[in-house]
Amino acid sequence: MSIVTPDGGLTALGYALCGIAALALLLAAAVLAKRSRSGKRLSTKQLVFCAAAMALSFITSYMKIWTMPYGGSVTLFSMLFICLIGYWYGPRTGILTGLAYGILQFLQEPYVLSLFQVCCDYVLAFAGLGLAGVFHKSKHGLVKGYILGILVRGAFHALGGYLYWMDYMPESFPQTLASLYPIIYNYSYILAEGVITVIVISLPPVAKALAQVKKNALE
């Protein structure tokens, strides 16, 4: 029995298997996220912050400012919320949260060409946002981490583009830049949202508010 329909969607079996995989993944993430790098357990409050960040990211991913023709869009800061988890709790928790969020996005709008394509476009791309936690102890760590996270997300999307989406390149696209098409396509919307987000979170009132939220998240 096939798990993929002719138009690239999922059959009932496909949805069932993905649901089982997502449940297993979320349970694993919950168990692993209970321990930080120092060995201390994350509190229930902190786990709630992770879940809330996933929910906010999912909701704002549908608040689209600009939509690309073959997938991808500039949203209302949806990438920021996953990056915040990494910034607050470190890269491991951030990556696990992003990975779980990627599965959630896949279940909502699945498009399957191969297992590796799904990993590139959903799982690894959004897990990469959690790498914002690399700078969780650094000055201006949120901005640095956010930039790293979105660049890693774009890299996985571009990799998937080279492997699976080159046939979708418009004929009007300059042939001299054809080899850069997946990079240009994916980073066009990711960096557009990134620039807007960095400007907003750098505003003193917003930065102050985020610092207070971080304090509450870590208490």
Secondary structure by P-SEA (a helix, b strand, c coil): cccccccccccaaaaaaaaaaaaaaaaaaaaaaccccccccccaaaaaaaaaaaaaaaaaccccccccccccccccaaaaaaaaaaaaccaaaaaaaaaaaaaaaaaaccccccaaaaaaacaaaaaaaacccccccccaaaaaaaaaaaaaaaaaaaaaaacccccccccccccccccaaaaaaaaaaaaaaaaaaaaaaacaaaaaaaaaaaaaaac
